[in-house]
């Protein structure tokens, strides 16, 4: 392991805005902050917004700057990446930005009913192999999990360069009669790229430099009936 990575891991332990639950804290049980992020972590009642797979936290920090009256939590499993976002937020005095090191599979142990107002999923691994379908962050299993802690009018955003993931997610939502608010398979040629959607992560900048179009979906997860996979899922896997 590189020296810089070890230094970052050590510094992470000192960051007040970075939560790193142990496996035993969340496996098969509720984490102590579940249902209490407003009161114990942010110490206010402002809406909470999550970024899943946040990497270096570019989107989390940028959104925190633009919306000081909302709380933001970037989630990733890579501690060396989270170091950058957490350090930037501290250096900029951003009390409305936090980070959480964990696997998304444990997210139901970390957030309570109606605790989260909004979700951003930015450039996740598309998990294109059929054997990895259940790992997609927009598969029915994950969407059902998100709905357990989203508010009834909660919003989900998906930005990805992967057309397969975009169309798969769109079809899943349509077949489960979820409300799609915005859908485009070429964001920057759609006229929809406002100040928020124009925030670019390092991955997005790389994709754009290669001439790859960026897709975007904005939707709500309503109702209580479990979402199921599209019937014709085969065209979306390899």
C-alpha distance (Angstrom), angle and dihedral (degrees) to the residues before:
residue distance angle dihedral
X1 . . .
X2 3.81 . .
X3 3.80 121.4 .
X4 3.82 92.2 -122.2
X5 3.80 91.0 53.6
X6 3.79 92.0 51.4
X7 3.80 90.2 49.1
X8 3.78 90.6 51.2
X9 3.80 92.4 49.4
X10 3.79 89.4 51.7
X11 3.80 92.0 48.4
X12 3.80 90.6 47.9
X13 3.79 88.4 63.8
X14 3.80 89.4 62.6
X15 3.82 97.5 48.9
X16 3.81 112.4 107.4
X17 3.83 90.5 -160.2
X18 3.83 96.5 55.4
X19 3.82 120.2 82.8
X20 3.81 117.0 -165.2
X21 3.82 111.8 -178.2
X22 3.78 118.5 -161.6
X23 3.80 117.7 -122.8
X24 3.80 90.9 -109.0
X25 3.82 90.0 53.6
X26 3.81 94.1 63.5
X27 3.80 109.9 19.0
X28 3.79 106.9 108.6
X29 3.80 92.7 -17.9
X30 3.80 141.5 74.1
X31 3.80 119.2 -94.4
X32 3.80 114.6 -122.5
X33 3.84 92.3 -112.5
X34 3.81 94.1 53.1
X35 3.79 106.6 122.2
X36 3.81 90.8 4.0
X37 3.81 105.5 75.2
X38 3.81 90.9 110.2
X39 3.78 96.3 50.6
X40 3.82 103.9 30.9
X41 3.80 104.4 31.1
X42 3.82 109.8 25.6
X43 3.80 96.2 19.1
X44 3.80 93.0 -145.9
X45 3.81 138.6 80.3
X46 3.81 97.9 -119.1
X47 3.83 116.6 133.9
X48 3.80 116.0 -84.3
X49 3.82 120.1 -131.4
X50 3.82 123.2 -169.7
X51 3.79 129.3 -155.8
X52 3.81 110.5 -158.3
X53 3.79 117.2 -150.0
X54 3.79 89.8 8.6
X55 3.81 97.4 171.9
X56 3.80 108.1 -172.2
X57 3.79 90.5 -0.2
X58 3.81 98.0 -114.3
X59 3.78 93.4 144.5
X60 3.79 94.4 41.2
X61 3.81 92.8 52.4
X62 3.81 94.1 42.3
X63 3.79 92.4 51.0
X64 3.79 90.5 46.6
X65 3.79 89.6 55.1
X66 3.79 93.4 48.9
X67 3.81 96.0 44.6
X68 3.82 111.4 37.8
X69 3.83 90.0 167.3
X70 3.81 92.3 63.6
X71 3.80 130.7 67.7
X72 3.80 120.6 -128.3
X73 3.81 131.5 -161.0
X74 3.80 121.9 -173.3
X75 3.81 114.4 -155.7
X76 3.80 126.5 -159.0
X77 3.80 138.8 137.4
X78 3.81 95.3 -134.8
X79 3.78 109.2 91.3
X80 3.80 95.2 -170.8
X81 3.80 89.7 57.7
X82 3.79 94.5 45.4
X83 3.80 89.0 53.7
X84 3.80 90.7 72.2
X85 3.80 95.8 51.8
X86 3.80 94.9 42.1
X87 3.81 92.6 48.2
X88 3.81 92.6 48.1
X89 3.81 91.7 50.3
X90 3.81 91.4 50.6
X91 3.80 93.2 46.1
X92 3.82 89.6 51.3
X93 3.81 93.4 47.1
X94 3.81 92.8 -119.3
X95 3.80 106.6 166.3
X96 3.82 90.5 172.8
X97 3.82 94.4 64.1
X98 3.79 126.8 79.0
X99 3.79 137.9 161.1
X100 3.78 133.3 -141.1
X101 3.79 124.9 -159.5
X102 3.78 109.4 -150.3
X103 3.78 144.8 103.4
X104 3.80 115.7 -87.4
X105 3.81 88.0 -127.6
X106 3.81 88.3 74.8
X107 3.80 96.4 48.7
X108 3.82 95.2 112.3
X109 3.81 88.5 61.1
X110 3.79 90.3 56.0
X111 3.81 107.6 47.1
X112 3.79 131.3 45.8
X113 3.79 134.5 -142.1
X114 3.84 113.5 -59.9
X115 3.81 90.7 -3.2
X116 3.82 97.6 122.7
X117 3.81 125.8 57.9
X118 3.78 101.0 -174.6
X119 3.81 143.1 14.8
X120 3.80 130.7 -155.0
X121 3.80 119.5 -164.5
X122 3.80 106.7 -171.9
X123 3.80 121.5 -171.8
X124 3.81 99.1 -31.8
X125 3.78 123.2 -177.7
X126 3.86 101.1 -83.7
X127 3.83 91.9 -143.4
X128 3.81 92.7 -147.7
X129 3.80 98.8 179.0
X130 3.80 114.7 96.9
X131 3.80 90.2 -128.1
X132 3.83 89.0 58.0
X133 3.80 98.1 47.9
X134 3.81 93.2 109.5
X135 3.82 88.8 56.6
X136 3.81 93.3 63.3
X137 3.80 109.2 112.0
X138 3.82 88.9 -135.9
X139 3.80 98.3 47.3
X140 3.80 117.1 121.0
X141 3.81 92.7 -101.1
X142 3.79 93.9 56.8
X143 3.81 93.4 41.5
X144 3.81 89.3 53.4
X145 3.81 88.6 51.8
X146 3.80 93.1 50.2
X147 3.78 91.6 50.9
X148 3.81 89.7 60.1
X149 3.82 92.1 67.8
X150 3.83 103.1 25.0
X151 3.79 119.6 99.9
X152 3.85 114.1 -110.4
X153 3.81 90.7 -100.7
X154 3.81 93.7 38.6
X155 3.80 118.9 145.0
X156 3.82 129.8 -138.6
X157 3.82 122.9 -159.5
X158 3.81 124.6 -164.9
X159 3.81 121.1 -169.1
X160 3.79 116.4 178.4
X161 3.77 141.5 149.2
X162 3.81 89.6 -144.1
X163 3.80 112.2 98.5
X164 3.80 92.1 -167.7
X165 3.80 92.5 57.1
X166 3.81 90.6 45.3
X167 3.81 95.5 52.4
X168 3.80 93.3 39.8
X169 3.81 91.0 54.0
X170 3.80 92.3 44.7
X171 3.79 91.7 51.5
X172 3.80 92.5 46.9
X173 3.81 89.7 53.1
X174 3.80 93.2 46.6
X175 3.80 94.3 49.3
X176 3.81 90.5 48.9
X177 3.83 91.1 46.7
X178 3.79 94.7 -120.2
X179 3.81 118.2 161.5
X180 3.81 111.8 -101.6
X181 3.80 109.1 -161.1
X182 3.81 99.9 179.5
X183 3.81 132.2 7.8
X184 3.79 129.2 174.5
X185 3.79 132.4 152.9
X186 3.83 92.3 -157.6
X187 3.80 109.5 40.5
X188 3.79 100.1 178.5
X189 3.79 93.6 50.3
X190 3.81 93.8 44.6
X191 3.80 101.0 73.6
X192 3.83 88.8 -121.9
X193 3.80 98.3 102.2
X194 3.79 99.7 112.0
X195 3.80 126.5 168.3
X196 3.81 92.5 -75.1
X197 3.80 98.6 43.6
X198 3.80 90.9 46.2
X199 3.82 91.9 65.9
X200 3.80 103.3 114.5
X201 3.79 127.5 -155.0
X202 3.81 119.8 -152.0
X203 3.80 89.4 -101.5
X204 3.79 91.4 52.5
X205 3.80 92.1 50.1
X206 3.81 89.3 52.1
X207 3.81 92.2 49.7
X208 3.79 92.7 48.6
X209 3.81 91.0 48.8
X210 3.81 87.0 57.8
X211 3.82 91.0 51.8
X212 3.81 94.1 -109.9
X213 3.85 115.1 150.9
X214 3.80 117.5 -124.5
X215 3.80 118.4 -132.0
X216 3.80 127.3 -151.1
X217 3.80 136.3 -165.3
X218 3.80 127.7 -178.4
X219 3.79 117.0 -173.3
X220 3.80 148.1 149.0
X221 3.79 127.5 -121.9
X222 3.78 103.1 -143.3
X223 3.79 135.2 170.2
X224 3.77 128.3 25.4
X225 3.82 104.0 -100.7
X226 3.82 109.4 114.8
X227 3.79 113.7 -105.3
X228 3.80 116.4 -120.7
X229 3.78 133.0 -158.7
X230 3.83 120.4 -91.5
X231 3.79 112.6 -90.3
X232 3.81 93.7 -126.4
X233 3.79 97.3 46.8
X234 3.82 92.9 142.6
X235 3.84 96.1 86.1
X236 3.82 88.4 58.0
X237 3.82 98.0 55.9
X238 3.78 136.1 61.1
